[in-house]
Amino acid sequence: MPAPDDVVLPMPCDGSMVFRKVHIPVVGPLDDYPINIGQDSAEWGYVEQTRPAHIAGSFTAGGKQNSRYYLLAKYEMSQLQYRALTDESCPTPSNKLRLPVVSVSWLEALQAADRYNLWLREHAADRLPREDGALGFVRLPTEIEWEFAARGGLEVGTAEFRDSRYPMAEGLNGHEWFAGSQSANGQLQLSGLLKPNPLGLHDMLGNADEMIFEPFRLNKLDRQHGQAGGYVVRGGNYLTAQSEMRTALRKEEPYYNATGQVKNRTSGLRLALVSPTLTSRERVASIESSWKKLGSGSDESAAADKGAVQTLEALASGIEDQALKDQLKTLENQLRASNQQQEEARDQAIRASLNLGAFLCTKMLDDGQYMDFLQKNYDLNCAAEDQDSSCPMRKVKLDEQQDRLHKLSRYYASSLVESATLYGHPLLAKQLPVMEELIGRNRQLQELTPYLRTHWANQNAFLQSHRIDTNAWLENCKNVSR
């Protein structure tokens, strides 16, 4: 099922592997995007409890895109692809070899990724994406990378992202393989036969469990427990019951059993394509600069916090007692971390206010156009002395719509003024491209883009003039081209 934006890399034996870009609405080297993963469950809370996490992409999108991205294989690795990487000679293609590879250990999965990395560097280095000049590489995905993509990433709304499954237009049977005669019927299935998830990824749930890069940890309410165990498999398989299919599903598998490496007939793999983090001296310098600004009150809204951080820095630099200096440095870092959390929460609130403004602009367009329609009909039928008998009713409807539109306009104006007063131009302007990226990649929200820009034009006008012009803002929203 080829798609225009597939990223295709060659493989040994004239094969190929297809990847999909997973975009994150961040740009800076230390920027990351807050999400929640897992799912609240009284039964499996210690395994799947909802917890906060952050994600960032490896590669800079470039152009007008305000995002970074990592890549995830479009399909589970097939037996043919695995054998092309591990056999001494090229395998003969067959339908059976198109099945996902299973019954391989976690270490063998890493070895296959290692061989692919070496082959790509020798035979197709020019095809690999680069970040800051550094070649990308393949590996198993992390849990956060896997779950963010499995839930649909930026292609779905916040509520859909938090749901137990991504939106499935054709139902679970049309998208994923699970246990029972109505689906997999106890058999591993060919990759890519069913519909993909919103990111274009096939078989993220069911068919074969997918191995994860990092070790399994239990959940301890809002954080993970300190013990690292075996490896993680995600997504369920062809023996998983339909009722158990969910994006939060995670299990632990031991690396070894009594006879050697663990190899399960239900577990396979899907590769991620990422880049190193510290790619160059220039990147390190940029990260160091960003690090010094974290939680230091570097923006206009945190002058008091900035003064407190600078005071602690000055106190620590002027003290010779090393133990006291270390204590002050620890206190400074704690303050910076607290400030950083507040700044991130503030940025989320700003994005929510921009989203609300764009939505209210759509309502003003609809209600405003309906008001114009009622007014036009009233003028046509009720302006003359011999009024139509329906005119009293038309006048009631017209007055009701006028009142409704007036209240909506006042609410819109109040929301606009409050956010402008609370956050100011620099903070609002910084989150605008992030919000454009968020709604621009969500197919259900893309139509909000012109309304977001109109709302920002209204808000920007107020920020410059400090004049509330409800009628002008209403007309601007009414003039948005759908």
C-alpha positions in Angstrom: 0.0 0.0 0.0 2.4 2.7 -1.1 1.9 6.3 0.0 3.4 9.5 -1.5 5.4 10.3 1.7 6.8 6.8 2.3 10.6 6.8 3.0 12.1 3.7 1.3 15.5 2.4 2.1 17.2 -0.4 0.2 18.1 -3.8 1.8 20.4 -6.6 0.8 19.2 -9.0 -1.9 17.4 -6.2 -3.8 15.0 -5.8 -1.0 13.7 -2.6 0.7 12.2 -1.4 4.0 9.5 1.3 4.1 9.4 3.9 6.9 6.9 6.5 7.9 7.8 9.9 9.4 6.4 10.6 12.9 6.4 14.3 13.4 6.7 16.1 16.8 5.9 19.9 17.1 9.3 21.0 18.4 12.3 22.6 16.8 15.0 23.5 19.4 17.6 20.9 20.5 16.2 20.7 24.0 12.5 21.2 23.1 10.3 18.2 23.7 6.5 17.5 23.6 4.5 16.5 26.6 2.2 13.5 26.3 0.5 10.9 28.5 1.0 7.2 27.8 -0.5 4.1 29.4 -4.1 3.7 30.5 -5.7 3.7 33.9 -6.7 0.3 35.1 -7.6 -1.1 38.5 -6.4 -4.5 37.3 -3.2 -3.6 35.5 -2.3 -0.3 37.1 1.2 -1.5 38.1 1.9 -2.3 34.4 -0.1 0.2 32.4 -0.9 3.1 34.7 -1.2 6.5 32.9 1.9 8.5 33.3 3.4 11.8 31.9 6.1 11.5 29.3 7.9 13.6 26.7 8.9 12.9 23.1 11.1 14.7 20.5 12.2 13.8 17.0 15.7 13.1 15.7 15.6 14.8 12.4 14.8 18.5 11.6 11.9 18.7 9.2 13.2 21.8 7.4 11.4 24.2 5.2 8.2 25.8 6.7 7.6 22.8 8.9 7.9 23.6 12.6 8.7 20.1 13.7 11.2 17.3 14.1 10.6 13.7 13.4 11.8 10.1 13.8 10.9 7.3 11.4 9.2 4.0 12.2 8.9 1.0 9.8 5.6 0.9 8.0 5.4 -2.9 8.5 6.6 -5.5 10.9 9.9 -6.9 9.7 9.2 -9.9 7.4 10.9 -13.2 7.4 12.3 -12.4 4.0 13.8 -9.1 5.2 15.3 -10.8 8.3 16.8 -13.6 6.3 18.2 -11.1 3.8 20.1 -9.6 6.7 21.2 -12.7 8.4 21.6 -15.6 5.9 24.8 -16.2 4.1 23.1 -16.2 0.7 19.9 -14.5 -0.6 16.7 -16.3 0.2 14.2 -17.1 -2.5 11.2 -14.9 -2.2 7.8 -16.5 -1.4 4.5 -15.6 0.1 5.4 -17.5 3.3 8.5 -15.4 3.8 6.3 -12.3 3.7 4.9 -13.2 7.1 6.4 -11.2 10.0 9.5 -12.8 11.4 8.9 -14.3 14.8 10.7 -16.8 17.1 13.8 -14.6 17.3 15.3 -13.4 20.5 15.7 -9.8 21.6 19.5 -10.1 21.0 19.0 -11.5 17.6 16.7 -8.6 16.8 19.6 -6.2 17.8 22.0 -8.2 15.7 19.7 -7.9 12.6 19.5 -4.1 13.2 23.3 -4.0 13.5 23.8 -5.9 10.2 21.4 -3.5 8.5 23.2 -0.5 9.8 26.5 -1.8 8.5 25.1 -2.7 5.1 23.4 0.7 4.7 26.7 2.5 5.5 28.6 0.4 3.0 26.0 0.3 0.2 23.5 3.1 0.6 24.9 5.8 2.9 23.5 8.5 0.6 20.0 7.2 1.1 20.1 7.5 4.9 18.7 10.7 6.5 21.2 12.9 8.3 20.9 15.3 11.2 23.5 18.0 11.4 25.7 15.8 9.1 25.4 12.7 11.2 24.0 9.5 9.6 20.8 8.1 11.0 20.7 4.5 12.3 18.1 1.8 12.9 17.2 0.2 16.2 14.2 -1.1 18.1 11.9 1.7 19.1 11.6 3.0 22.7 8.3 2.5 24.5 7.4 6.2 24.1 8.3 6.2 20.4 6.2 3.1 19.9 3.2 4.2 21.9 3.1 7.7 20.5 3.0 6.3 16.9 0.6 3.5 17.8 -1.9 6.0 19.2 -1.7 8.1 15.9 0.7 10.8 16.9 -0.3 14.3 15.7 -2.8 12.9 13.2 -5.4 12.4 15.9 -6.9 14.8 18.5 -6.1 14.9 22.1 -9.2 12.8 23.1 -8.6 10.3 20.4 -4.9 10.0 21.4 -6.0 9.2 25.0 -8.5 6.5 23.8 -7.7 2.8 24.2 -7.4 2.5 20.4 -6.7 4.9 17.6 -9.8 5.8 15.4 -10.7 2.9 13.2 -13.1 3.9 10.5 -13.7 0.2 9.5 -13.7 -1.2 13.0 -11.0 -3.4 14.6 -11.5 -6.2 12.1 -10.6 -3.8 9.3 -7.3 -2.7 10.9 -5.8 -5.3 13.2 -5.5 -9.1 13.6 -6.6 -10.6 16.9 -7.7 -14.0 18.3 -10.8 -15.8 17.0 -12.3 -17.1 13.8 -13.5 -13.6 12.8 -9.9 -12.4 12.6 -6.5 -14.2 12.7 -8.1 -17.6 13.6 -4.9 -18.6 15.5 -2.6 -17.9 12.6 0.1 -15.3 11.9 -1.0 -13.1 9.0 0.8 -11.4 6.1 1.9 -7.9 6.9 0.0 -4.9 5.5 -3.2 -6.6 4.4 -5.5 -4.5 6.6 -5.9 -0.7 6.9 -3.2 1.3 8.6 -3.5 3.6 11.6 -3.7 7.4 11.1 0.1 7.6 10.7 0.1 5.0 7.9 1.5 2.2 10.0 0.2 -1.3 9.6 -0.4 -4.0 12.2 0.6 -1.8 15.2 -1.8 -3.8 17.3 -2.1 -7.6 17.0 -0.5 -10.0 14.5 3.0 -10.1 16.1 4.0 -8.6 19.4 6.7 -6.0 18.8 10.0 -5.9 20.8 11.0 -2.7 22.5 14.5 -1.3 23.0 14.6 -0.7 26.7 14.0 -3.1 29.6 10.6 -3.6 31.3 9.8 -1.5 34.4 6.7 -1.6 36.6 4.7 1.6 37.1 4.7 3.3 40.5 1.8 5.8 40.1 3.2 8.7 38.1 6.7 7.3 37.6 8.4 4.0 36.7 9.8 1.7 39.4 13.5 1.5 39.9 14.0 -2.1 38.9 14.8 -2.9 35.3 13.7 -6.4 34.3 13.4 -8.3 31.0 12.5 -6.7 27.7 9.2 -5.2 26.7 6.8 -6.4 23.9 3.9 -4.2 22.8 0.7 -4.3 20.9 -0.6 -7.8 21.4 -0.6 -10.6 18.8 -2.8 -13.0 16.8 -3.7 -14.9 20.0 -4.7 -11.7 21.9 -8.5 -11.5 22.6 -10.4 -8.7 20.9 -11.3 -7.1 24.2 -7.6 -6.9 25.2 -6.4 -5.1 22.1 -5.3 -1.6 23.2 -2.3 0.7 22.6 -1.4 0.6 26.3 -0.9 -3.2 26.3 2.6 -4.1 27.4 4.2 -7.3 28.7 7.6 -8.4 30.0 9.6 -11.2 28.5 12.8 -12.5 30.0 15.9 -12.3 27.9 16.8 -15.9 28.9 15.0 -19.0 30.1 16.4 -22.3 31.4 17.5 -23.4 28.0 18.9 -20.1 26.5 17.6 -17.0 24.8 13.8 -16.5 24.8 12.2 -16.9 21.4 8.4 -16.6 21.2 6.3 -17.7 18.2 4.1 -14.6 18.7 6.9 -11.9 19.0 8.5 -10.0 16.1 10.0 -6.6 15.6 9.6 -3.2 13.8 12.6 -0.9 13.4 12.9 2.8 14.2 15.2 5.1 12.3 16.8 7.8 14.4 19.9 9.9 14.8 22.6 10.5 17.5 21.9 13.4 19.8 25.3 15.1 20.2 26.0 15.3 16.4 28.6 18.1 16.3 30.5 20.7 18.3 28.0 23.3 17.1 25.0 21.1 18.2 26.7 20.6 21.6 27.2 24.4 21.9 23.5 24.9 21.1 22.4 22.4 23.6 24.7 24.0 26.3 23.2 27.4 25.5 19.6 26.0 25.8 20.5 24.1 29.0 21.7 27.3 30.7 18.3 29.0 29.9 16.2 26.1 31.2 14.1 27.2 34.2 16.3 30.3 34.6 13.4 32.7 33.9 14.8 33.7 30.5 11.5 35.0 29.1 9.6 38.1 30.0 7.1 36.5 32.3 9.6 35.2 34.9 11.7 38.1 36.1 11.3 37.2 39.8 12.4 33.6 39.2 15.3 34.8 37.1 16.4 37.0 39.9 16.2 34.1 42.4 18.2 31.8 40.1 20.9 34.5 39.5 21.0 35.2 43.3 21.7 31.5 44.0 24.4 31.4 41.3 26.1 34.5 42.7 26.0 33.1 46.3 27.4 29.8 45.2 30.3 31.4 43.2 31.3 33.5 46.2 31.5 30.7 48.7 34.6 28.7 49.4 33.0 26.0 51.5 32.5 23.2 48.9 29.7 21.4 50.8 27.7 24.6 51.1 28.4 25.5 47.5 27.1 22.0 46.4 23.9 22.6 48.5 23.3 25.9 46.9 23.9 24.4 43.4 21.4 21.7 44.2 18.9 24.3 45.4 19.4 26.3 42.2 18.8 23.2 40.0 15.7 22.4 41.9 14.4 25.9 41.4 15.2 25.7 37.7 13.4 22.4 37.4 10.3 23.8 39.1 10.5 26.9 36.8 10.8 24.7 33.8 7.7 22.7 34.7 5.7 25.9 35.2 6.9 27.2 31.8 5.9 24.0 30.1 2.5 24.1 31.7 2.1 27.7 30.7 3.0 26.9 27.1 0.3 24.2 27.0 -2.2 26.7 28.4 -1.2 29.2 25.6 -1.8 26.5 22.9 -5.2 25.7 24.5 -6.1 29.4 24.3 -5.1 29.6 20.6 -7.1 26.5 19.8 -10.1 28.0 21.6 -9.8 31.2 19.7 -9.7 29.4 16.4 -12.7 27.3 17.3 -14.7 30.4 18.4 -13.8 32.1 15.2 -15.5 29.2 13.3 -18.6 29.7 15.4 -18.6 33.4 14.8 -18.5 32.7 11.0 -21.4 30.3 11.2 -23.5 32.3 13.5 -22.7 35.5 11.7 -23.6 34.2 8.3 -26.8 32.8 9.7 -27.6 36.2 11.2 -27.0 37.8 7.8 -29.3 35.3 6.2 -32.1 36.0 8.7 -31.6 39.8 8.3 -31.8 39.5 4.5 -35.0 37.5 4.6 -36.5 39.8 7.1 -35.7 42.9 5.0 -37.1 41.3 1.9 -40.4 40.2 3.5 -41.0 42.7 6.2 -39.7 46.1 5.1 -42.9 47.1 3.3 -46.1 48.3 5.0 -48.0 45.2 3.9 -45.9 42.9 6.0 -46.0 39.1 5.6 -47.9 37.3 8.3 -44.7 35.5 9.3 -42.9 38.7 10.2 -43.5 38.7 13.9 -42.0 35.2 14.0 -39.1 36.2 11.8 -38.4 39.2 14.1 -38.3 36.9 17.1 -35.8 34.6 15.4 -33.8 37.6 14.3 -33.6 39.1 17.8 -32.7 35.7 19.3 -29.9 35.3 16.8 -28.7 38.8 17.4 -28.5 38.1 21.1 -26.8 34.8 20.5 -24.2 36.4 18.3 -23.6 39.3 20.7 -22.9 36.9 23.6 -20.6 34.8 21.4 -18.7 37.9 20.3 -18.3 39.1 23.8 -17.1 35.7 25.0 -14.6 35.6 22.1 -13.4 39.1 22.9 -13.0 38.3 26.6 -11.0 35.1 25.8 -8.8 37.0 23.4 -8.1 39.9 25.8 -7.5 37.7 28.8 -4.9 35.5 27.0 -3.2 38.6 25.5 -3.1 40.3 28.9 -1.9 37.1 30.7 0.8 36.0 28.3 1.8 38.9 26.1 3.0 38.9 22.5 6.4 37.1 22.7 4.9 34.0 24.5 1.8 33.8 22.3 3.9 34.3 19.1 6.3 31.5 20.1 3.4 29.0 20.5 1.6 30.0 17.2 3.8 27.9 14.9 3.6 25.0 17.3 -0.2 25.2 17.2 -0.1 25.5 13.4 2.0 22.3 13.2 -0.4 20.5 15.6 -3.6 21.2 13.7 -1.9 21.1 10.3 -1.0 17.4 10.8 -4.4 16.4 12.2 -6.7 15.6 9.3 -9.8 16.4 11.3 -8.4 19.7 12.5 -6.7 21.0 9.4 -9.7 23.1 8.5 -9.0 25.2 11.6 -5.8 26.6 10.1 -7.2 29.7 8.4 -9.3 30.4 11.6 -6.2 30.1 13.8 -4.4 32.6 11.5 -7.5 35.0 11.6 -7.7 34.7 15.4 -4.0 35.5 15.7 -4.5 38.5 13.4 -7.3 39.7 15.7 -5.2 39.1 18.8 -2.1 40.7 17.3 -4.2 43.8 16.5 -5.3 44.0 20.1 -1.7 43.5 21.4 -0.6 46.4 19.2 -3.4 48.9 19.8 -4.9 47.7 23.1 -8.3 48.5 21.6 -11.2 46.0 21.8 -13.0 45.9 18.4 -15.5 43.2 18.6 -17.3 44.1 15.4 -14.0 44.1 13.4 -13.0 40.7 14.9 -16.5 39.3 14.0 -16.2 40.5 10.4 -12.7 39.1 10.1 -14.0 35.7 11.2 -17.0 35.9 8.8 -14.6 36.6 5.9 -12.5 33.5 6.4 -12.3 31.4 3.3 -13.2 27.8 4.0 
